[in-house]
């Protein structure tokens, strides 16, 4: 079974090579904003033109328009669309459907509150442990339901909670990430998607004010056991 990478934004292809052969991974895409998917054209080149081509096609599971939008990004000529079906088996999320992957794991996708077609993911391991990733979302019932009872919740936290510092209905604050974790009864909260213009320390403090369990803002290269 291939390892699975969640999202594939700029820099992922280079970093991935420290951990796995890019020709031997599958990909889950939460949505198609550039910071979550635009290293995929590089993965297509890797799989197509490697002197020792990978066997079979990689599974990429994502929003309904992923084949079109990634095909546009990787086309040789502007206005055309690359048919990547020679190296990629493109599959669409079906909201709420339980899908098996890897060595006995399952994943369920739920639509989130974010401008494009966007999903949060709930992964259950073979041993029954649960990992929930919000993807990009604003506060909504679906993200709260997705997180219920998770062993580990990895939540985006793009803003501090001051309404003057953030547009409504696009991303979560540290306060909201902590509230989701507390209401859902998760065991551990990991914060991600904190942009350079948002204070990591303030976001962490906001989350800790709402959630009494472990809180950590993730950094490149860190690993966590689920």
VOKOL-631229 format. One record per residue: residue number from 1; y, x, z negated of N, C-alpha, C in turn. Coordinates in Angstrom, 3 decimals, decimal comma, padded with zeros to 6 digits. Layout:
N
   num        n_Y        n_X        n_Z       ca_Y       ca_X       ca_Z        c_Y        c_X        c_Z
   NUM          Y          X          Z          Y          X          Z          Y          X          Z
...
END
This chain:
226
   num        n_Y        n_X        n_Z       ca_Y       ca_X       ca_Z        c_Y        c_X        c_Z
     1   -001,196    000,833    000,000    000,000    000,000    000,000    001,249    000,870    000,000
     2    002,244    000,466    000,783    003,476    001,231    000,854    004,347    000,997   -000,374
     3    005,094    002,043   -000,831    006,140    001,808   -001,823    007,191    000,871   -001,233
     4    007,900    000,159   -002,105    008,923   -000,783   -001,660    010,293   -000,346   -002,168
     5    011,273   -000,329   -001,276    012,652   -000,002   -001,606    013,457   -001,291   -001,603
     6    014,236   -001,519   -002,661    015,090   -002,699   -002,719    016,489   -002,301   -002,280
     7    016,931   -002,865   -001,164    018,201   -002,590   -000,507    018,223   -001,173    000,074
     8    019,053   -000,989    001,095    018,986    000,245    001,885    020,367    000,600    002,402
     9    021,324    000,711    001,473    022,701    001,022    001,826    022,917    002,488    002,127
    10    024,162    002,868    002,455    024,477    004,257    002,818    024,060    005,247    001,729
    11    023,347    006,302    002,145    022,874    007,328    001,224    021,439    007,156    000,777
    12    020,876    005,974    000,981    019,516    005,718    000,499    018,492    006,560    001,265
    13    018,642    006,660    002,583    017,640    007,385    003,368    017,537    008,839    002,926
    14    018,667    009,481    002,658    018,632    010,859    002,195    018,010    010,986    000,819
    15    018,439    010,129   -000,114    017,910    010,189   -001,477    016,431    009,846   -001,523
    16    015,990    008,928   -000,671    014,601    008,486   -000,664    013,635    009,632   -000,426
    17    014,055    010,612    000,344    013,160    011,701    000,705    012,754    012,576   -000,479
    18    013,465    012,443   -001,605    013,046    013,151   -002,821    011,869    012,466   -003,499
    19    011,582    011,231   -003,114    010,583    010,447   -003,836    009,441    009,943   -002,959
    20    009,704    009,737   -001,673    008,677    009,150   -000,809    008,961    009,520    000,638
    21    007,959    009,394    001,471    008,110    009,573    002,904    008,765    008,309    003,466
    22    009,963    008,415    004,072    010,607    007,211    004,600    009,776    006,460    005,630
    23    008,827    007,143    006,242    007,953    006,475    007,194    006,868    005,653    006,544
    24    006,816    005,663    005,221    005,741    004,962    004,515    006,282    004,006    003,454
    25    007,454    003,414    003,718    008,019    002,465    002,759    008,270    001,121    003,433
    26    008,206    000,071    002,649    008,677   -001,248    003,037    010,006   -001,494    002,338
    27    010,739   -002,518    002,779    012,097   -002,731    002,292    012,321   -004,204    001,970
    28    012,907   -004,471    000,807    013,423   -005,788    000,469    014,949   -005,730    000,556
    29    015,555   -006,614    001,330    017,006   -006,702    001,431    017,499   -007,945    000,709
    30    018,429   -007,755   -000,224    018,979   -008,920   -000,909    020,020   -009,626   -000,055
    31    020,812   -008,864    000,718    021,789   -009,447    001,625    022,275   -008,354    002,575
    32    023,178   -008,734    003,485    023,498   -007,843    004,592    024,926   -007,333    004,573
    33    025,565   -007,260    003,413    026,793   -006,482    003,327    026,440   -005,013    003,555
    34    027,390   -004,275    004,146    027,112   -002,910    004,597    026,573   -002,013    003,501
    35    027,070   -002,169    002,263    026,642   -001,271    001,189    025,220   -001,541    000,727
    36    024,563   -002,541    001,310    023,182   -002,847    000,936    022,185   -002,655    002,076
    37    022,662   -002,332    003,288    021,694   -002,306    004,390    021,940   -001,260    005,480
    38    023,074   -000,568    005,490    023,427    000,180    006,703    022,783    001,559    006,837
    39    021,831    001,924    005,998    020,980    003,072    006,321    019,729    002,648    007,084
    40    019,543    001,350    007,309    018,362    000,910    008,057    018,339    001,422    009,504
    41    019,476    001,489    010,231    019,397    002,086    011,567    018,845    003,513    011,542
    42    019,151    004,278    010,503    018,573    005,614    010,375    017,073    005,568    010,153
    43    016,605    004,578    009,389    015,163    004,428    009,182    014,466    004,076    010,489
    44    015,134    003,292    011,335    014,549    002,967    012,635    014,363    004,238    013,468
    45    015,372    005,106    013,466    015,264    006,373    014,197    014,108    007,200    013,654
    46    013,998    007,271    012,328    012,913    008,038    011,692    011,551    007,534    012,179
    47    011,369    006,241    012,159    010,057    005,683    012,499    009,775    005,769    013,997
    48    010,814    005,681    014,826    010,618    005,695    016,274    010,375    007,085    016,835
    49    011,126    008,061    016,316    011,189    009,354    016,992    010,602    010,511    016,197
    50    010,043    010,262    015,047    009,387    011,323    014,286    008,255    011,909    015,135
    51    008,107    013,243    015,158    007,041    013,832    015,988    005,642    013,402    015,573
    52    005,487    013,021    014,296    004,224    012,433    013,853    004,527    011,012    013,397
    53    004,534    010,048    014,309    004,999    008,701    013,977    004,143    008,060    012,891
    54    004,768    007,264    012,016    004,003    006,530    011,007    003,035    005,553    011,677
    55    001,960    005,283    010,971    000,978    004,325    011,472    001,458    002,916    011,132
    56    001,445    002,043    012,123    001,812    000,656    011,870    003,315    000,474    011,722
    57    003,705   -000,738    011,346    005,115   -001,087    011,205    005,460   -001,280    009,735
    58    006,700   -000,967    009,403    007,196   -001,237    008,059    007,552   -002,711    007,941
    59    007,287   -003,287    006,769    007,734   -004,648    006,487    009,147   -004,579    005,934
    60    010,071   -005,293    006,555    011,415   -005,478    006,019    011,593   -006,968    005,798
    61    011,791   -007,341    004,544    011,967   -008,760    004,215    013,413   -008,972    003,801
    62    014,068   -009,965    004,397    015,474   -010,161    004,104    015,991   -011,504    004,562
    63    017,318   -011,649    004,617    017,936   -012,899    005,057    017,569   -013,259    006,490
    64    017,855   -014,502    006,868    017,394   -015,034    008,145    017,990   -014,319    009,356
    65    019,189   -013,729    009,217    019,818   -013,081    010,367    019,695   -011,563    010,338
    66    018,758   -011,029    009,570    018,643   -009,571    009,424    018,295   -008,883    010,738
    67    017,362   -009,431    011,512    016,963   -008,778    012,760    018,148   -008,675    013,714
    68    018,953   -009,719    013,798    020,111   -009,704    014,681    021,161   -008,706    014,206
    69    021,487   -008,735    012,930    022,603   -007,928    012,440    022,256   -006,444    012,372
    70    021,039   -006,113    011,950    020,640   -004,704    011,970    020,424   -004,243    013,409
    71    019,930   -005,135    014,255    019,786   -004,800    015,675    021,118   -004,503    016,328
    72    022,150   -005,261    015,967    023,490   -004,974    016,485    023,980   -003,607    016,015
    73    023,714   -003,290    014,754    024,193   -002,024    014,185    023,504   -000,818    014,803
    74    022,277   -000,980    015,274    021,523    000,168    015,789    021,466    000,212    017,317
    75    022,143   -000,721    017,990    022,103   -000,757    019,458    022,775    000,476    020,059
    76    022,295    000,894    021,226    022,854    002,045    021,925    024,246    001,744    022,491
    77    024,483    000,482    022,843    025,727    000,082    023,492    026,329   -001,079    022,726
    78    027,656   -001,037    022,510    028,326   -002,116    021,815    028,099   -003,457    022,484
    79    027,850   -004,480    021,676    027,606   -005,814    022,211    026,151   -006,104    022,502
    80    025,294   -005,088    022,458    023,869   -005,301    022,658    023,149   -005,343    021,312
    81    021,881   -005,711    021,343    021,077   -005,822    020,121    019,775   -005,062    020,309
    82    019,509   -004,133    019,426    018,271   -003,354    019,450    017,113   -004,228    018,976
    83    016,072   -004,284    019,771    014,846   -004,981    019,359    014,014   -003,991    018,544
    84    014,013   -004,157    017,228    013,338   -003,189    016,359    011,916   -003,608    015,992
    85    011,384   -004,592    016,709    010,045   -005,097    016,377    008,948   -004,090    016,696
    86    009,265   -003,009    017,440    008,257   -001,981    017,707    007,896   -001,205    016,446
    87    008,852   -001,092    015,501    008,597   -000,299    014,300    008,747   -001,102    013,004
    88    009,343   -002,304    013,087    009,602   -003,111    011,897    008,975   -004,490    012,049
    89    008,256   -004,906    011,035    007,759   -006,279    010,937    008,773   -007,047    010,086
    90    009,698   -007,761    010,737    010,778   -008,440    010,033    010,306   -009,787    009,512
    91    010,460   -010,008    008,216    010,046   -011,247    007,575    011,219   -011,815    006,780
    92    011,348   -013,140    006,766    012,459   -013,798    006,091    012,046   -014,260    004,700
    93    013,030   -014,203    003,786    012,794   -014,793    002,474    012,648   -016,303    002,607
    94    011,741   -016,873    001,856    011,631   -018,320    001,692    011,904   -018,596    000,220
    95    013,004   -019,241   -000,073    013,443   -019,386   -001,454    012,367   -020,030   -002,326
    96    012,081   -019,351   -003,441    011,132   -019,877   -004,416    009,680   -019,584   -004,113
    97    009,383   -019,031   -002,932    007,989   -018,733   -002,577    007,544   -017,443   -003,251
    98    006,368   -017,452   -003,852    005,803   -016,248   -004,477    005,070   -015,436   -003,420
    99    005,472   -014,181   -003,261    004,935   -013,313   -002,226    004,269   -012,117   -002,882
   100    003,069   -011,805   -002,459    002,353   -010,649   -002,985    002,759   -009,391   -002,218
   101    002,872   -008,272   -002,942    003,150   -006,993   -002,304    002,612   -005,893   -003,199
   102    002,453   -004,710   -002,605    002,009   -003,556   -003,387    000,674   -003,805   -004,057
   103    000,379   -003,023   -005,092   -000,925   -003,135   -005,775   -000,933   -004,266   -006,794
   104   -000,900   -005,514   -006,322   -001,027   -006,654   -007,227    000,266   -007,192   -007,778
   105    001,420   -006,805   -007,213    002,711   -007,315   -007,667    003,079   -008,581   -006,890
   106    004,012   -009,366   -007,438    004,554   -010,512   -006,720    006,076   -010,488   -006,809
   107    006,732   -011,130   -005,842    008,187   -011,252   -005,841    008,553   -012,676   -005,459
   108    009,568   -013,200   -006,136    010,141   -014,504   -005,818    011,629   -014,302   -005,586
   109    012,163   -014,863   -004,508    013,580   -014,752   -004,182    014,283   -016,076   -004,433
   110    015,506   -016,004   -004,965    016,350   -017,182   -005,154    017,724   -016,920   -004,553
   111    018,314   -017,940   -003,914    019,652   -017,809   -003,356    020,672   -017,635   -004,465
   112    021,572   -016,682   -004,260    022,628   -016,397   -005,212    023,976   -016,904   -004,677
   113    025,002   -016,773   -005,504    026,346   -017,247   -005,181    027,177   -016,058   -004,712
   114    027,137   -015,811   -003,398    027,788   -014,654   -002,795    028,090   -015,026   -001,345
   115    029,124   -014,489   -000,726    029,552   -015,010    000,580    028,485   -015,083    001,670
   116    027,696   -014,011    001,951    026,650   -014,180    002,961    025,388   -014,759    002,326
   117    024,367   -014,973    003,140    023,065   -015,400    002,626    022,530   -014,290    001,719
   118    022,433   -014,562    000,429    022,142   -013,521   -000,563    021,069   -013,996   -001,532
   119    020,257   -013,055   -001,996    019,128   -013,387   -002,863    019,082   -012,477   -004,084
   120    018,649   -013,048   -005,188    018,198   -012,284   -006,334    016,678   -012,276   -006,322
   121    016,085   -011,255   -006,926    014,632   -011,081   -006,863    014,028   -011,029   -008,254
   122    012,913   -011,727   -008,428    012,136   -011,654   -009,665    010,769   -011,073   -009,314
   123    010,501   -009,881   -009,816    009,260   -009,165   -009,537    008,380   -009,191   -010,774
   124    007,126   -009,563   -010,576    006,132   -009,549   -011,648    005,067   -008,521   -011,291
   125    004,843   -007,578   -012,193    003,879   -006,517   -011,929    002,456   -007,016   -012,147
   126    001,528   -006,202   -011,714    000,112   -006,536   -011,888   -000,227   -006,781   -013,348
   127    000,460   -006,074   -014,259    000,188   -006,221   -015,688    000,952   -007,383   -016,327
   128    001,787   -008,085   -015,526    002,506   -009,239   -016,045    003,914   -008,971   -016,515
   129    004,405   -007,750   -016,392    005,779   -007,432   -016,761    006,724   -007,947   -015,678
   130    007,944   -008,319   -016,070    008,874   -008,898   -015,113    010,163   -008,085   -015,023
   131    010,592   -007,867   -013,787    011,835   -007,181   -013,475    012,658   -008,096   -012,595
   132    013,888   -008,389   -013,006    014,774   -009,257   -012,241    015,980   -008,455   -011,782
   133    016,297   -008,565   -010,498    017,479   -007,929   -009,920    018,368   -009,024   -009,362
   134    019,602   -009,079   -009,824    020,492   -010,157   -009,399    020,943   -010,034   -007,954
   135    020,845   -008,821   -007,350    021,579   -008,613   -006,123    023,057   -008,805   -006,404
   136    023,823   -009,173   -005,392    025,243   -009,468   -005,589    025,408   -010,973   -005,774
   137    026,143   -011,356   -006,810    026,319   -012,781   -007,084    027,471   -012,991   -008,044
   138    028,057   -014,151   -007,994    028,911   -014,626   -009,075    028,053   -015,470   -010,013
   139    028,636   -015,923   -011,110    027,898   -016,720   -012,075    027,428   -018,025   -011,431
   140    026,146   -018,346   -011,626    025,579   -019,585   -011,073    024,308   -019,927   -011,844
   141    023,846   -021,161   -011,701    022,620   -021,590   -012,386    021,415   -020,790   -011,915
   142    021,385   -020,446   -010,612    020,207   -019,784   -010,055    019,969   -018,416   -010,691
   143    021,039   -017,653   -010,926    020,837   -016,331   -011,516    020,372   -016,459   -012,958
   144    020,859   -017,465   -013,671    020,425   -017,689   -015,040    018,940   -018,059   -015,091
   145    018,530   -018,923   -014,167    017,125   -019,342   -014,117    016,222   -018,179   -013,708
   146    016,684   -017,372   -012,757    015,882   -016,248   -012,280    015,591   -015,256   -013,400
   147    016,557   -015,079   -014,314    016,460   -014,059   -015,357    015,641   -014,484   -016,561
   148    015,251   -015,742   -016,652    014,634   -016,247   -017,873    013,441   -015,398   -018,328
   149    013,549   -014,865   -019,557    012,440   -014,161   -020,186    012,061   -012,839   -019,562
   150    012,910   -012,274   -018,721    012,555   -011,026   -018,036    012,434   -009,869   -019,023
   151    011,507   -008,980   -018,749    011,409   -007,759   -019,553    012,603   -006,852   -019,277
   152    012,986   -006,742   -018,013    014,153   -005,934   -017,632    014,987   -006,738   -016,634
   153    016,269   -006,886   -016,928    017,213   -007,495   -016,004    018,157   -006,415   -015,507
   154    018,177   -006,194   -014,184    019,174   -005,313   -013,595    020,230   -006,190   -012,936
   155    021,412   -006,175   -013,517    022,473   -007,075   -013,086    023,636   -006,297   -012,503
   156    024,175   -006,818   -011,410    025,435   -006,271   -010,942    026,524   -006,601   -011,959
   157    027,515   -005,740   -012,040    028,664   -005,952   -012,925    029,844   -005,230   -012,294
   158    030,445   -005,874   -011,308    031,433   -005,204   -010,469    032,831   -005,179   -011,066
   159    033,089   -006,045   -012,052    034,438   -006,181   -012,583    034,424   -006,220   -014,101
   160    035,574   -005,939   -014,687    035,784   -006,368   -016,068    036,154   -007,844   -016,020
   161    036,169   -008,490   -017,192    036,239   -009,950   -017,214    037,654   -010,491   -017,027
   162    038,658   -009,658   -017,054    040,040   -010,104   -016,890    040,212   -010,752   -015,510
   163    040,541   -012,056   -015,454    040,668   -012,729   -014,155    041,707   -012,080   -013,246
   164    042,679   -011,390   -013,808    043,702   -010,737   -012,987    043,143   -009,571   -012,191
   165    041,977   -009,076   -012,594    041,400   -007,893   -011,959    040,320   -008,208   -010,937
   166    040,024   -009,495   -010,691    038,903   -009,794   -009,797    039,095   -011,132   -009,104
   167    038,684   -011,220   -007,850    038,700   -012,511   -007,171    037,555   -013,378   -007,696
   168    037,723   -014,679   -007,756    036,665   -015,543   -008,290    035,519   -015,750   -007,291
   169    034,344   -016,016   -007,829    033,234   -016,454   -006,999    032,612   -015,425   -006,100
   170    032,683   -014,136   -006,471    032,074   -013,106   -005,619    031,107   -012,220   -006,401
   171    031,542   -011,714   -007,568    030,734   -010,784   -008,351    030,777   -011,164   -009,832
   172    029,934   -010,486   -010,616    029,882   -010,683   -012,063    030,733   -009,642   -012,787
   173    031,185   -010,011   -013,958    031,813   -009,063   -014,879    030,771   -008,546   -015,854
   174    031,141   -007,519   -016,627    030,245   -007,061   -017,686    029,978   -008,161   -018,694
   175    031,004   -008,947   -019,008    030,837   -010,075   -019,932    029,791   -011,050   -019,409
   176    029,881   -011,404   -018,131    028,945   -012,383   -017,567    027,530   -011,827   -017,490
   177    027,388   -010,544   -017,160    026,054   -009,942   -017,157    025,433   -010,015   -018,541
   178    026,227   -009,723   -019,584    025,728   -009,831   -020,948    025,381   -011,250   -021,330
   179    026,181   -012,214   -020,881    025,894   -013,614   -021,182    024,595   -014,068   -020,534
   180    024,376   -013,683   -019,291    023,125   -014,035   -018,621    021,931   -013,470   -019,388
   181    022,029   -012,197   -019,773    020,928   -011,552   -020,496    020,646   -012,247   -021,825
   182    021,711   -012,596   -022,538    021,534   -013,238   -023,853    020,930   -014,626   -023,700
   183    021,461   -015,418   -022,792    020,973   -016,796   -022,624    019,549   -016,831   -022,089
   184    019,197   -015,832   -021,270    017,861   -015,799   -020,680    016,826   -015,170   -021,598
   185    017,273   -014,548   -022,687    016,329   -013,922   -023,606    015,623   -012,721   -023,022
   186    016,334   -011,923   -022,209    015,697   -010,739   -021,634    015,570   -009,654   -022,706
   187    014,733   -008,678   -022,435    014,502   -007,613   -023,412    015,425   -006,404   -023,207
   188    015,834   -006,164   -021,970    016,675   -004,992   -021,684    017,590   -005,324   -020,513
   189    018,833   -004,832   -020,571    019,821   -005,081   -019,523    020,252   -003,764   -018,900
   190    020,079   -003,653   -017,590    020,574   -002,518   -016,821    021,730   -003,006   -015,961
   191    022,829   -002,276   -015,980    024,010   -002,637   -015,203    024,112   -001,751   -013,971
   192    024,461   -002,353   -012,837    024,582   -001,606   -011,595    025,728   -002,175   -010,768
   193    025,981   -001,562   -009,605    027,007   -002,027   -008,673    028,404   -001,976   -009,296
   194    028,649   -000,977   -010,131    029,965   -000,789   -010,742    030,767    000,127   -009,818
   195    031,811   -000,365   -009,157    032,552    000,459   -008,199    033,446    001,469   -008,901
   196    033,924    002,478   -008,177    034,736    003,527   -008,806    036,008    003,011   -009,461
   197    036,553    001,885   -008,985    037,813    001,378   -009,537    037,613    000,498   -010,773
   198    036,371    000,322   -011,203    036,080   -000,430   -012,422    035,567    000,531   -013,488
   199    036,070    000,421   -014,696    035,668    001,299   -015,788    034,243    001,002   -016,235
   200    033,352    001,988   -016,094    031,977    001,823   -016,580    031,963    001,549   -018,076
   201    032,810    002,265   -018,815    032,825    002,112   -020,271    033,243    000,700   -020,664
   202    034,233    000,145   -019,958    034,675   -001,218   -020,277    033,606   -002,243   -019,936
   203    032,932   -002,059   -018,799    031,872   -002,987   -018,406    030,726   -002,938   -019,417
   204    030,333   -001,741   -019,830    029,264   -001,611   -020,829    029,675   -002,278   -022,137
   205    030,909   -002,053   -022,571    031,381   -002,654   -023,816    031,382   -004,174   -023,726
   206    031,792   -004,711   -022,586    031,776   -006,167   -022,416    030,354   -006,715   -022,533
   207    029,403   -006,056   -021,859    028,020   -006,529   -021,900    027,452   -006,465   -023,311
   208    027,745   -005,375   -024,025    027,228   -005,223   -025,383    027,827   -006,240   -026,345
   209    029,024   -006,711   -026,055    029,641   -007,729   -026,905    028,930   -009,078   -026,783
   210    028,196   -009,275   -025,686    027,514   -010,553   -025,454    026,010   -010,487   -025,698
   211    025,437   -009,289   -025,549    023,975   -009,134   -025,582    023,616   -008,064   -026,595
   212    022,737   -008,388   -027,531    022,418   -007,463   -028,625    021,268   -006,517   -028,302
   213    020,594   -006,726   -027,171    019,511   -005,833   -026,792    020,028   -004,560   -026,143
   214    019,127   -003,700   -025,673    019,533   -002,449   -025,027    020,328   -002,708   -023,751
   215    021,430   -001,974   -023,586    022,281   -002,072   -022,406    022,508   -000,664   -021,872
   216    022,342   -000,507   -020,565    022,535    000,817   -019,961    023,093    000,636   -018,563
   217    024,106    001,405   -018,198    024,614    001,438   -016,834    023,871    002,523   -016,070
   218    023,184    002,150   -015,014    022,304    003,086   -014,315    023,117    004,105   -013,519
   219    022,504    005,248   -013,264    023,109    006,327   -012,499    022,098    006,829   -011,470
   220    022,553    007,461   -010,378    021,632    007,962   -009,363    020,595    008,909   -009,967
   221    019,353    008,738   -009,519    018,276    009,619   -009,945    017,567    009,193   -011,214
   222    018,075    008,194   -011,915    017,401    007,742   -013,137    016,161    006,924   -012,782
   223    015,194    006,953   -013,685    013,981    006,130   -013,505    013,708    005,376   -014,802
   224    013,103    004,211   -014,643    012,809    003,333   -015,779    011,408    002,757   -015,604
   225    010,659    002,740   -016,677    009,328    002,128   -016,645    009,456    000,637   -016,953
   226    008,777   -000,173   -016,143    008,789   -001,619   -016,351    007,503   -002,016   -017,055
END
